Amino acid sequence: MAQQSTVTRLPNGIRLTFIPAVKFKTISIALFIHQELAAETAGLTALLPSVLERGSRRYPDNLTLQRELENLYGAAMSADVQKKGERHLISCSLEMMHGKYVGADEEMLRRGLAIVGGVIGDPLVVNGGFKEDYVEQEKEQLARIIKGLINNKSLYAVEKCVQSMCADERFGVFKYGRLEDLAGISPASLWRYYREILFGNPVELYIVGDLEAERVEQIAREMLHFSRGAQEKSLPETAVYVEPAETRFVQERMPLSQAKLVLGYRTNIAYDDPLYFALVLYSGILGGFPHSKLFLNVREKASLAYYAYSRLAKHKGIMIVAAGIDGADYEQAREIIERQVEEMARGRISDAELENSRVGLINQLRLQEDSPYQQINRHLDGEIGGRKYSPAEMIRALEETGRDEIVAAAEKIRLDTVYLLQNEEGVQPDAR
């Protein structure tokens, strides 16, 4: 029987979750700093992971940091920014060989946590700010990422649909922030902002591996001892329940060879809602698999789409349906998509569609348990979503959910925004 995860608080308030896993020959560490997703701070938050990763006081440049990682038998570290609901997360993760396979026992965990603790808790600071050339270089790189979104038209269309749909909500903020905000960020202002969120915002540490919980906590106390505030800041909950007054249509034109159609739906079902797994099954039946309604009816039967899928923003209660189409087929493609949604609300779901989707989703869950970072992500989802599910609970919920519950979820879904990225008339299309 699998051991249960343990949750403790370090003396500085960091919440430590240890996930015992005998089957992994590695130790996986992930630290998350939580922040509210907000337009005015998104650029600052998005810039921090790459600046922090450039070096700490002990490892002041990438070369010395990489040498230390190599000394840990090729350990790999990465830092990034994530958007989960209306939370903006700074993440720092490290994966390394388990010490027992290299004769190092607990020393590997100690050295790995020292690296993460140094990058997060003891970064390189020069004259009251982050190192200037690091900040300027990473600002340029972040600007390229923001500008580069338009080069992936499929992702661009989904992002623009979400921004239009949630223009007055925090979820509408792009996780990399706004280009125009970068110029005003200085090494000193970025450092002040980082000190503020590290001092007062929720910080979570996850460790996965074949280890003893007591020793993990003891070593974490030793290696992540930087000071933080006594009172942790409370971040606002994600706003899920929104009833659209009417369906909005947004059209954008630019030179491209394949139009992108995106439909944004409000499900009004949160991660901790009793109908959440009915919604998961709903999305799977609608557009999660090659046997799903969108794939078969829009792409295969009508030959109207190069791709067609649905996916959930589970912490926001939003469902996105996206398709790559010929611009001239917009009306017909949209009509067929909306017809599939209507069919599901009427309970017109075949036994094969239901069972194949159920099996597919359960297989996905089982595969996730073979990845330490997927296990961490499941625990993090539970913390943010207000409800923690074990793998067995998730599988049982999918097995026990039937057509009636799926219809109940379908009846709550409302079309909010339709976004169409269309070719400019008379303009030679470029690559998709």
C-alpha positions as a LaTeX table, in Angstrom:
\begin{tabular}{lrrr}
\hline
Residue & $x$ (\AA) & $y$ (\AA) & $z$ (\AA) \\
\hline
Met1 & 0.00 & 0.00 & 0.00 \\
Ala2 & 1.38 & 3.41 & $-0.94$ \\
Gln3 & 2.50 & 5.67 & 1.89 \\
Gln4 & 0.55 & 8.84 & 2.50 \\
Ser5 & 2.05 & 12.25 & 1.89 \\
Thr6 & 2.87 & 14.34 & 4.94 \\
Val7 & 2.41 & 18.09 & 5.35 \\
Thr8 & 4.35 & 20.20 & 7.83 \\
Arg9 & 5.36 & 23.83 & 8.35 \\
Leu10 & 8.99 & 24.89 & 8.46 \\
Pro11 & 9.92 & 27.48 & 11.10 \\
Asn12 & 9.80 & 30.28 & 8.49 \\
Gly13 & 6.26 & 29.35 & 7.44 \\
Ile14 & 7.06 & 27.42 & 4.27 \\
Arg15 & 4.55 & 24.62 & 3.79 \\
Leu16 & 6.41 & 21.35 & 3.15 \\
Thr17 & 4.64 & 18.46 & 1.44 \\
Phe18 & 6.63 & 15.23 & 1.29 \\
Ile19 & 5.38 & 12.58 & $-1.14$ \\
Pro20 & 7.03 & 9.19 & $-0.47$ \\
Ala21 & 7.67 & 7.23 & $-3.67$ \\
Val22 & 9.71 & 4.05 & $-3.54$ \\
Lys23 & 9.51 & 3.48 & $-7.31$ \\
Phe24 & 11.55 & 6.54 & $-8.29$ \\
Lys25 & 15.34 & 6.45 & $-8.40$ \\
Thr26 & 15.40 & 10.23 & $-8.29$ \\
Ile27 & 14.61 & 12.96 & $-5.78$ \\
Ser28 & 12.37 & 15.71 & $-7.11$ \\
Ile29 & 12.10 & 19.12 & $-5.45$ \\
Ala30 & 9.70 & 21.90 & $-6.40$ \\
Leu31 & 9.18 & 25.23 & $-4.65$ \\
Phe32 & 6.30 & 27.59 & $-5.46$ \\
Ile33 & 5.78 & 31.20 & $-4.43$ \\
His34 & 2.10 & 32.14 & $-4.74$ \\
Gln35 & 1.01 & 35.57 & $-5.93$ \\
Glu36 & $-2.29$ & 37.05 & $-7.03$ \\
Leu37 & $-2.60$ & 37.25 & $-10.81$ \\
Ala38 & $-2.86$ & 40.97 & $-11.55$ \\
Ala39 & $-2.08$ & 43.13 & $-14.58$ \\
Glu40 & 0.08 & 45.59 & $-12.64$ \\
Thr41 & 2.39 & 42.89 & $-11.21$ \\
Ala42 & 2.32 & 40.18 & $-13.92$ \\
Gly43 & 5.46 & 41.45 & $-15.66$ \\
Leu44 & 7.40 & 41.62 & $-12.39$ \\
Thr45 & 6.31 & 38.11 & $-11.41$ \\
Ala46 & 7.08 & 36.68 & $-14.87$ \\
Leu47 & 10.57 & 38.23 & $-14.88$ \\
Leu48 & 11.62 & 36.86 & $-11.50$ \\
Pro49 & 12.18 & 33.14 & $-12.27$ \\
Ser50 & 14.70 & 33.79 & $-15.04$ \\
Val51 & 16.56 & 36.42 & $-13.00$ \\
Leu52 & 16.70 & 34.17 & $-9.93$ \\
Glu53 & 17.95 & 31.28 & $-12.06$ \\
Arg54 & 20.91 & 33.33 & $-13.27$ \\
Gly55 & 22.64 & 32.98 & $-9.92$ \\
Ser56 & 22.65 & 33.14 & $-6.14$ \\
Arg57 & 25.16 & 34.65 & $-3.75$ \\
Arg58 & 26.91 & 31.28 & $-3.47$ \\
Tyr59 & 26.66 & 30.52 & $-7.20$ \\
Pro60 & 26.77 & 34.01 & $-8.73$ \\
Asp61 & 26.67 & 32.99 & $-12.38$ \\
Asn62 & 25.28 & 30.26 & $-14.58$ \\
Leu63 & 28.65 & 28.56 & $-15.02$ \\
Thr64 & 29.28 & 27.97 & $-11.30$ \\
Leu65 & 25.66 & 26.89 & $-10.80$ \\
Gln66 & 25.85 & 24.41 & $-13.68$ \\
Arg67 & 29.11 & 23.00 & $-12.31$ \\
Glu68 & 27.45 & 22.31 & $-8.98$ \\
Leu69 & 24.53 & 20.63 & $-10.75$ \\
Glu70 & 26.99 & 18.48 & $-12.72$ \\
Asn71 & 28.67 & 17.53 & $-9.44$ \\
Leu72 & 25.28 & 16.22 & $-8.37$ \\
Tyr73 & 25.48 & 13.60 & $-11.15$ \\
Gly74 & 23.80 & 15.77 & $-13.74$ \\
Ala75 & 21.00 & 17.26 & $-11.66$ \\
Ala76 & 18.63 & 19.52 & $-13.62$ \\
Met77 & 17.15 & 22.75 & $-12.31$ \\
Ser78 & 14.56 & 25.01 & $-13.93$ \\
Ala79 & 12.56 & 28.08 & $-12.94$ \\
Asp80 & 9.33 & 29.25 & $-14.53$ \\
Val81 & 6.08 & 31.11 & $-14.01$ \\
Gln82 & 2.67 & 29.40 & $-14.02$ \\
Lys83 & $-0.95$ & 30.51 & $-14.09$ \\
Lys84 & $-3.47$ & 28.39 & $-12.20$ \\
Gly85 & $-6.85$ & 29.99 & $-11.99$ \\
Glu86 & $-6.16$ & 33.50 & $-10.75$ \\
Arg87 & $-2.94$ & 32.51 & $-9.01$ \\
His88 & 0.42 & 33.49 & $-10.47$ \\
Leu89 & 3.13 & 31.06 & $-9.36$ \\
Ile90 & 6.91 & 31.38 & $-9.39$ \\
Ser91 & 8.33 & 27.87 & $-9.51$ \\
Cys92 & 11.82 & 26.50 & $-9.00$ \\
Ser93 & 12.34 & 22.76 & $-9.49$ \\
Leu94 & 15.29 & 20.42 & $-9.25$ \\
Glu95 & 15.59 & 16.74 & $-10.11$ \\
Met96 & 18.60 & 14.66 & $-9.13$ \\
Met97 & 19.77 & 11.12 & $-8.62$ \\
His98 & 18.85 & 9.52 & $-5.31$ \\
Gly99 & 21.88 & 9.45 & $-3.02$ \\
Lys100 & 21.62 & 5.75 & $-2.22$ \\
Tyr101 & 22.51 & 4.86 & $-5.82$ \\
Val102 & 25.74 & 6.87 & $-5.74$ \\
Gly103 & 26.87 & 6.25 & $-2.17$ \\
Ala104 & 25.86 & 9.71 & $-0.99$ \\
Asp105 & 22.74 & 8.86 & 1.06 \\
Glu106 & 21.19 & 12.03 & 2.51 \\
Glu107 & 23.96 & 14.28 & 1.23 \\
Met108 & 22.32 & 14.55 & $-2.19$ \\
Leu109 & 19.08 & 15.89 & $-0.72$ \\
Arg110 & 21.04 & 18.31 & 1.46 \\
Arg111 & 23.02 & 19.70 & $-1.47$ \\
Gly112 & 19.97 & 19.86 & $-3.72$ \\
Leu113 & 17.97 & 21.80 & $-1.14$ \\
Ala114 & 20.97 & 24.08 & $-0.59$ \\
Ile115 & 20.86 & 25.04 & $-4.28$ \\
Val116 & 17.10 & 25.68 & $-4.27$ \\
Gly117 & 17.32 & 27.50 & $-0.95$ \\
Gly118 & 20.14 & 29.69 & $-2.24$ \\
Val119 & 18.41 & 30.58 & $-5.50$ \\
Ile120 & 15.15 & 31.44 & $-3.72$ \\
Gly121 & 16.30 & 32.69 & $-0.31$ \\
Asp122 & 19.76 & 34.11 & $-0.97$ \\
Pro123 & 19.83 & 35.50 & $-4.53$ \\
Leu124 & 22.63 & 37.58 & $-5.94$ \\
Val125 & 22.07 & 41.23 & $-4.94$ \\
Val126 & 24.36 & 44.10 & $-5.99$ \\
Asn127 & 23.97 & 47.68 & $-4.72$ \\
Gly128 & 20.45 & 47.18 & $-3.44$ \\
Gly129 & 19.07 & 45.32 & $-6.45$ \\
Phe130 & 19.44 & 42.28 & $-8.66$ \\
Lys131 & 22.48 & 42.31 & $-10.92$ \\
Glu132 & 21.76 & 44.90 & $-13.60$ \\
Asp133 & 22.97 & 43.02 & $-16.67$ \\
Tyr134 & 21.00 & 39.91 & $-15.60$ \\
Val135 & 17.82 & 41.97 & $-15.29$ \\
Glu136 & 18.28 & 43.75 & $-18.62$ \\
Gln137 & 19.07 & 40.53 & $-20.48$ \\
Glu138 & 16.07 & 38.73 & $-19.02$ \\
Lys139 & 13.81 & 41.71 & $-19.79$ \\
Glu140 & 14.86 & 41.41 & $-23.43$ \\
Gln141 & 14.17 & 37.67 & $-23.38$ \\
Leu142 & 10.76 & 38.17 & $-21.76$ \\
Ala143 & 9.91 & 40.79 & $-24.38$ \\
Arg144 & 10.76 & 38.26 & $-27.10$ \\
Ile145 & 8.44 & 35.70 & $-25.45$ \\
Ile146 & 5.57 & 38.19 & $-25.26$ \\
Lys147 & 6.07 & 39.31 & $-28.87$ \\
Gly148 & 6.57 & 35.71 & $-29.99$ \\
Leu149 & 3.10 & 34.58 & $-28.96$ \\
Ile150 & 1.78 & 35.78 & $-32.30$ \\
Asn151 & 4.06 & 33.32 & $-34.11$ \\
Asn152 & 2.00 & 30.41 & $-32.78$ \\
Lys153 & $-1.41$ & 31.31 & $-34.16$ \\
Ser154 & $-3.25$ & 28.48 & $-32.35$ \\
Leu155 & $-1.98$ & 29.52 & $-28.91$ \\
Tyr156 & $-2.41$ & 33.18 & $-29.81$ \\
Ala157 & $-6.07$ & 32.67 & $-30.69$ \\
Val158 & $-6.81$ & 30.84 & $-27.43$ \\
Glu159 & $-5.04$ & 33.52 & $-25.40$ \\
Lys160 & $-6.88$ & 36.33 & $-27.18$ \\
Cys161 & $-10.22$ & 34.57 & $-26.63$ \\
Val162 & $-9.47$ & 34.26 & $-22.91$ \\
Gln163 & $-8.38$ & 37.90 & $-22.70$ \\
Ser164 & $-11.59$ & 39.02 & $-24.41$ \\
Met165 & $-13.75$ & 36.71 & $-22.35$ \\
Cys166 & $-12.16$ & 37.74 & $-19.04$ \\
Ala167 & $-11.31$ & 41.37 & $-19.85$ \\
Asp168 & $-12.66$ & 42.53 & $-16.46$ \\
Glu169 & $-11.33$ & 39.55 & $-14.50$ \\
Arg170 & $-7.88$ & 38.65 & $-13.22$ \\
Phe171 & $-7.87$ & 35.49 & $-15.33$ \\
Gly172 & $-7.69$ & 37.65 & $-18.45$ \\
Val173 & $-4.11$ & 38.68 & $-17.57$ \\
Phe174 & $-1.41$ & 37.06 & $-19.74$ \\
Lys175 & 0.94 & 35.06 & $-17.54$ \\
Tyr176 & 4.00 & 36.83 & $-19.02$ \\
Gly177 & 2.57 & 40.29 & $-18.44$ \\
Arg178 & 2.45 & 43.32 & $-20.73$ \\
Leu179 & 5.24 & 44.44 & $-23.00$ \\
Glu180 & 4.81 & 48.09 & $-22.05$ \\
Asp181 & 5.48 & 47.37 & $-18.36$ \\
Leu182 & 8.99 & 45.99 & $-18.84$ \\
Ala183 & 10.73 & 49.32 & $-19.43$ \\
Gly184 & 9.77 & 50.55 & $-15.97$ \\
Ile185 & 11.28 & 47.57 & $-14.13$ \\
Ser186 & 14.68 & 48.32 & $-12.58$ \\
Pro187 & 17.01 & 45.96 & $-10.67$ \\
Ala188 & 16.08 & 47.76 & $-7.43$ \\
Ser189 & 12.31 & 47.75 & $-8.00$ \\
Leu190 & 12.38 & 44.06 & $-8.96$ \\
Trp191 & 14.34 & 43.24 & $-5.80$ \\
Arg192 & 11.93 & 45.23 & $-3.61$ \\
Tyr193 & 8.98 & 43.42 & $-5.17$ \\
Tyr194 & 10.63 & 40.03 & $-4.68$ \\
Arg195 & 11.46 & 40.71 & $-1.03$ \\
Glu196 & 7.84 & 41.67 & $-0.44$ \\
Ile197 & 6.29 & 38.51 & $-1.89$ \\
Leu198 & 8.95 & 36.16 & $-0.48$ \\
Phe199 & 8.46 & 37.70 & 2.96 \\
Gly200 & 4.68 & 37.60 & 3.09 \\
Asn201 & 3.13 & 35.40 & 0.37 \\
Pro202 & 2.41 & 31.66 & 0.63 \\
Val203 & 5.41 & 29.49 & $-0.24$ \\
Glu204 & 5.14 & 25.74 & $-0.77$ \\
Leu205 & 7.89 & 23.15 & $-1.01$ \\
Tyr206 & 7.29 & 19.68 & $-2.46$ \\
Ile207 & 9.74 & 16.78 & $-2.22$ \\
Val208 & 9.15 & 13.41 & $-3.90$ \\
Gly209 & 11.34 & 10.35 & $-3.41$ \\
Asp210 & 12.20 & 7.20 & $-1.49$ \\
Leu211 & 13.00 & 9.02 & 1.74 \\
Glu212 & 11.98 & 9.21 & 5.40 \\
Ala213 & 9.56 & 12.00 & 6.26 \\
Glu214 & 11.31 & 12.97 & 9.50 \\
Arg215 & 14.72 & 13.34 & 7.83 \\
Val216 & 13.22 & 15.27 & 4.90 \\
Glu217 & 11.71 & 17.80 & 7.30 \\
Gln218 & 14.91 & 18.08 & 9.33 \\
Ile219 & 17.09 & 18.69 & 6.28 \\
Ala220 & 14.59 & 21.14 & 4.81 \\
Arg221 & 14.67 & 23.10 & 8.08 \\
Glu222 & 18.46 & 23.29 & 7.85 \\
Met223 & 18.69 & 24.26 & 4.18 \\
Leu224 & 15.70 & 26.62 & 3.79 \\
His225 & 16.11 & 28.80 & 6.84 \\
Phe226 & 15.82 & 32.26 & 5.26 \\
Ser227 & 13.59 & 34.61 & 7.22 \\
Arg228 & 10.00 & 35.36 & 6.32 \\
Gly229 & 7.12 & 37.22 & 7.93 \\
Ala230 & 5.24 & 35.76 & 10.86 \\
Gln231 & 1.87 & 36.36 & 9.19 \\
Glu232 & 1.27 & 34.91 & 5.71 \\
Lys233 & $-0.70$ & 37.01 & 3.25 \\
Ser234 & $-4.14$ & 35.73 & 2.25 \\
Leu235 & $-4.64$ & 35.70 & $-1.52$ \\
Pro236 & $-8.10$ & 36.14 & $-3.09$ \\
Glu237 & $-9.99$ & 33.13 & $-4.37$ \\
Thr238 & $-10.51$ & 32.62 & $-8.11$ \\
Ala239 & $-13.86$ & 33.95 & $-9.34$ \\
Val240 & $-15.58$ & 30.97 & $-11.01$ \\
Tyr241 & $-19.30$ & 31.69 & $-11.10$ \\
Val242 & $-20.12$ & 34.03 & $-13.98$ \\
Glu243 & $-23.31$ & 34.05 & $-16.02$ \\
Pro244 & $-22.70$ & 35.71 & $-19.42$ \\
Ala245 & $-25.36$ & 38.25 & $-20.36$ \\
Glu246 & $-24.88$ & 37.51 & $-24.06$ \\
Thr247 & $-22.44$ & 35.81 & $-26.39$ \\
Arg248 & $-19.70$ & 38.11 & $-27.61$ \\
Phe249 & $-18.13$ & 37.77 & $-31.05$ \\
Val250 & $-14.56$ & 38.97 & $-31.58$ \\
Gln251 & $-12.85$ & 38.88 & $-34.97$ \\
Glu252 & $-9.23$ & 39.64 & $-35.74$ \\
Arg253 & $-7.57$ & 39.62 & $-39.13$ \\
Met254 & $-3.97$ & 39.01 & $-40.11$ \\
Pro255 & $-2.15$ & 37.18 & $-42.90$ \\
Leu256 & $-2.40$ & 33.44 & $-42.28$ \\
Ser257 & $-3.34$ & 30.33 & $-44.23$ \\
Gln258 & $-5.62$ & 28.72 & $-41.63$ \\
Ala259 & $-8.31$ & 30.50 & $-39.65$ \\
Lys260 & $-8.54$ & 29.81 & $-35.91$ \\
Leu261 & $-11.93$ & 29.48 & $-34.27$ \\
Val262 & $-12.12$ & 29.51 & $-30.46$ \\
Leu263 & $-15.27$ & 29.28 & $-28.35$ \\
Gly264 & $-15.05$ & 30.13 & $-24.67$ \\
Tyr265 & $-17.67$ & 28.57 & $-22.36$ \\
Arg266 & $-18.49$ & 29.31 & $-18.73$ \\
Thr267 & $-19.10$ & 26.04 & $-16.92$ \\
Asn268 & $-19.83$ & 27.51 & $-13.47$ \\
Ile269 & $-18.26$ & 24.35 & $-12.02$ \\
Ala270 & $-15.28$ & 24.77 & $-9.69$ \\
Tyr271 & $-12.53$ & 22.25 & $-8.92$ \\
Asp272 & $-14.19$ & 21.36 & $-5.61$ \\
Asp273 & $-17.71$ & 21.12 & $-7.06$ \\
Pro274 & $-19.51$ & 17.75 & $-6.81$ \\
Leu275 & $-20.00$ & 17.93 & $-10.60$ \\
Tyr276 & $-16.29$ & 18.50 & $-11.34$ \\
Phe277 & $-15.61$ & 14.95 & $-12.57$ \\
Ala278 & $-18.81$ & 15.00 & $-14.60$ \\
Leu279 & $-17.36$ & 18.09 & $-16.27$ \\
Val280 & $-14.06$ & 16.31 & $-16.88$ \\
Leu281 & $-15.93$ & 13.47 & $-18.57$ \\
Tyr282 & $-18.06$ & 15.97 & $-20.48$ \\
Ser283 & $-14.97$ & 17.66 & $-21.95$ \\
Gly284 & $-13.44$ & 14.27 & $-22.77$ \\
Ile285 & $-16.55$ & 13.16 & $-24.66$ \\
Leu286 & $-16.86$ & 16.50 & $-26.43$ \\
Gly287 & $-13.29$ & 16.99 & $-27.57$ \\
Gly288 & $-10.64$ & 15.22 & $-25.54$ \\
Phe289 & $-9.91$ & 12.19 & $-27.71$ \\
Pro290 & $-9.87$ & 10.96 & $-31.34$ \\
His291 & $-13.23$ & 9.27 & $-30.66$ \\
Ser292 & $-14.77$ & 12.51 & $-29.32$ \\
Lys293 & $-17.70$ & 14.34 & $-30.89$ \\
Leu294 & $-15.70$ & 17.31 & $-32.16$ \\
Phe295 & $-13.06$ & 15.18 & $-33.82$ \\
Leu296 & $-15.57$ & 12.87 & $-35.49$ \\
Asn297 & $-18.23$ & 15.40 & $-36.50$ \\
Val298 & $-16.23$ & 18.53 & $-37.31$ \\
Arg299 & $-13.00$ & 17.03 & $-38.60$ \\
Glu300 & $-13.81$ & 13.55 & $-39.91$ \\
Lys301 & $-17.41$ & 13.67 & $-41.16$ \\
Ala302 & $-17.68$ & 17.30 & $-42.30$ \\
Ser303 & $-13.96$ & 17.72 & $-43.16$ \\
Leu304 & $-14.14$ & 21.27 & $-41.81$ \\
Ala305 & $-11.25$ & 21.32 & $-39.33$ \\
Tyr306 & $-7.55$ & 20.59 & $-39.36$ \\
Tyr307 & $-7.85$ & 20.06 & $-35.62$ \\
Ala308 & $-10.68$ & 20.33 & $-33.10$ \\
Tyr309 & $-10.52$ & 19.87 & $-29.36$ \\
Ser310 & $-11.90$ & 20.99 & $-26.00$ \\
Arg311 & $-9.99$ & 21.59 & $-22.80$ \\
Leu312 & $-10.70$ & 22.87 & $-19.30$ \\
Ala313 & $-9.18$ & 25.70 & $-17.30$ \\
Lys314 & $-10.18$ & 23.73 & $-14.24$ \\
His315 & $-9.46$ & 26.33 & $-11.58$ \\
Lys316 & $-11.43$ & 29.01 & $-13.42$ \\
Gly317 & $-14.39$ & 26.90 & $-14.55$ \\
Ile318 & $-13.84$ & 27.74 & $-18.22$ \\
Met319 & $-13.96$ & 25.35 & $-21.18$ \\
Ile320 & $-12.21$ & 26.22 & $-24.42$ \\
Val321 & $-13.19$ & 24.68 & $-27.75$ \\
Ala322 & $-10.70$ & 25.36 & $-30.54$ \\
Ala323 & $-10.54$ & 24.43 & $-34.22$ \\
Gly324 & $-8.32$ & 25.22 & $-37.17$ \\
Ile325 & $-10.56$ & 25.84 & $-40.19$ \\
Asp326 & $-10.78$ & 27.45 & $-43.60$ \\
Gly327 & $-12.15$ & 30.94 & $-43.04$ \\
Ala328 & $-14.99$ & 30.39 & $-45.46$ \\
Asp329 & $-16.24$ & 27.49 & $-43.30$ \\
Tyr330 & $-16.66$ & 29.55 & $-40.13$ \\
Glu331 & $-20.48$ & 29.53 & $-40.01$ \\
Gln332 & $-20.78$ & 25.82 & $-40.71$ \\
Ala333 & $-17.99$ & 24.82 & $-38.33$ \\
Arg334 & $-19.44$ & 26.90 & $-35.51$ \\
Glu335 & $-22.92$ & 25.49 & $-36.13$ \\
Ile336 & $-21.65$ & 21.89 & $-35.90$ \\
Ile337 & $-19.66$ & 22.64 & $-32.73$ \\
Glu338 & $-22.64$ & 24.22 & $-31.02$ \\
Arg339 & $-24.84$ & 21.34 & $-32.12$ \\
Gln340 & $-22.53$ & 18.88 & $-30.31$ \\
Val341 & $-22.82$ & 20.95 & $-27.14$ \\
Glu342 & $-26.61$ & 20.96 & $-27.45$ \\
Glu343 & $-26.67$ & 17.21 & $-28.08$ \\
Met344 & $-24.77$ & 16.58 & $-24.85$ \\
Ala345 & $-27.14$ & 18.79 & $-22.84$ \\
Arg346 & $-29.96$ & 16.56 & $-24.12$ \\
Gly347 & $-28.13$ & 13.45 & $-22.97$ \\
Arg348 & $-27.36$ & 12.21 & $-26.47$ \\
Ile349 & $-24.16$ & 10.45 & $-25.48$ \\
Ser350 & $-23.53$ & 6.94 & $-26.73$ \\
Asp351 & $-22.32$ & 4.18 & $-24.45$ \\
Ala352 & $-19.15$ & 3.93 & $-26.54$ \\
Glu353 & $-18.43$ & 7.66 & $-26.23$ \\
Leu354 & $-18.92$ & 7.54 & $-22.48$ \\
Glu355 & $-16.93$ & 4.37 & $-21.80$ \\
Asn356 & $-14.07$ & 5.17 & $-24.18$ \\
Ser357 & $-13.67$ & 8.61 & $-22.59$ \\
Arg358 & $-13.84$ & 7.14 & $-19.11$ \\
Val359 & $-11.10$ & 4.62 & $-19.94$ \\
Gly360 & $-8.98$ & 7.28 & $-21.63$ \\
Leu361 & $-9.17$ & 9.64 & $-18.66$ \\
Ile362 & $-8.42$ & 6.90 & $-16.13$ \\
Asn363 & $-5.40$ & 5.80 & $-18.17$ \\
Gln364 & $-4.16$ & 9.41 & $-18.19$ \\
Leu365 & $-4.45$ & 9.55 & $-14.39$ \\
Arg366 & $-2.53$ & 6.31 & $-13.98$ \\
Leu367 & 0.23 & 7.51 & $-16.29$ \\
Gln368 & 0.55 & 10.71 & $-14.27$ \\
Glu369 & 1.48 & 8.67 & $-11.21$ \\
Asp370 & 4.65 & 7.61 & $-13.06$ \\
Ser371 & 5.87 & 11.21 & $-13.05$ \\
Pro372 & 7.01 & 12.88 & $-9.80$ \\
Tyr373 & 6.16 & 16.32 & $-11.17$ \\
Gln374 & 2.66 & 15.21 & $-12.15$ \\
Gln375 & 2.21 & 14.03 & $-8.57$ \\
Ile376 & 3.39 & 17.43 & $-7.33$ \\
Asn377 & 1.00 & 19.12 & $-9.74$ \\
Arg378 & $-1.94$ & 17.08 & $-8.42$ \\
His379 & $-1.15$ & 18.12 & $-4.85$ \\
Leu380 & $-0.75$ & 21.75 & $-5.93$ \\
Asp381 & $-4.09$ & 21.63 & $-7.74$ \\
Gly382 & $-5.69$ & 20.42 & $-4.54$ \\
Glu383 & $-4.17$ & 23.23 & $-2.53$ \\
Ile384 & $-5.29$ & 25.91 & $-4.99$ \\
Gly385 & $-8.64$ & 24.32 & $-5.83$ \\
Gly386 & $-9.73$ & 23.79 & $-2.24$ \\
Arg387 & $-10.19$ & 20.03 & $-2.53$ \\
Lys388 & $-7.53$ & 17.33 & $-2.48$ \\
Tyr389 & $-8.18$ & 14.15 & $-4.40$ \\
Ser390 & $-6.08$ & 11.01 & $-4.17$ \\
Pro391 & $-5.52$ & 9.07 & $-7.42$ \\
Ala392 & $-7.89$ & 6.38 & $-6.14$ \\
Glu393 & $-10.58$ & 8.99 & $-5.40$ \\
Met394 & $-10.22$ & 10.51 & $-8.85$ \\
Ile395 & $-10.46$ & 7.13 & $-10.58$ \\
Arg396 & $-13.44$ & 6.11 & $-8.46$ \\
Ala397 & $-15.19$ & 9.41 & $-9.22$ \\
Leu398 & $-14.72$ & 8.86 & $-12.95$ \\
Glu399 & $-15.93$ & 5.25 & $-12.69$ \\
Glu400 & $-19.06$ & 6.22 & $-10.75$ \\
Thr401 & $-20.06$ & 9.23 & $-12.85$ \\
Gly402 & $-22.87$ & 8.44 & $-15.26$ \\
Arg403 & $-24.86$ & 10.07 & $-18.01$ \\
Asp404 & $-27.21$ & 11.88 & $-15.60$ \\
Glu405 & $-24.37$ & 13.69 & $-13.86$ \\
Ile406 & $-22.80$ & 14.62 & $-17.21$ \\
Val407 & $-26.12$ & 16.10 & $-18.37$ \\
Ala408 & $-26.39$ & 18.01 & $-15.09$ \\
Ala409 & $-22.95$ & 19.51 & $-15.79$ \\
Ala410 & $-23.89$ & 20.20 & $-19.43$ \\
Glu411 & $-26.95$ & 22.17 & $-18.38$ \\
Lys412 & $-24.76$ & 24.67 & $-16.51$ \\
Ile413 & $-22.51$ & 25.44 & $-19.49$ \\
Arg414 & $-22.99$ & 28.74 & $-21.32$ \\
Leu415 & $-21.25$ & 30.11 & $-24.40$ \\
Asp416 & $-19.56$ & 33.38 & $-23.46$ \\
Thr417 & $-17.20$ & 34.41 & $-26.28$ \\
Val418 & $-16.54$ & 33.40 & $-29.88$ \\
Tyr419 & $-13.15$ & 34.47 & $-31.25$ \\
Leu420 & $-12.23$ & 34.15 & $-34.92$ \\
Leu421 & $-8.73$ & 34.78 & $-36.24$ \\
Gln422 & $-9.27$ & 35.25 & $-39.95$ \\
Asn423 & $-7.06$ & 35.90 & $-42.97$ \\
Glu424 & $-6.86$ & 39.45 & $-44.27$ \\
Glu425 & $-8.61$ & 39.82 & $-47.58$ \\
Gly426 & $-6.22$ & 40.24 & $-50.44$ \\
Val427 & $-3.14$ & 39.51 & $-48.33$ \\
Gln428 & $-0.79$ & 36.64 & $-49.15$ \\
Pro429 & $-0.99$ & 34.22 & $-46.19$ \\
Asp430 & 2.12 & 33.31 & $-44.23$ \\
Ala431 & 2.87 & 30.16 & $-42.25$ \\
Arg432 & 0.30 & 29.03 & $-39.76$ \\
\hline
\end{tabular}
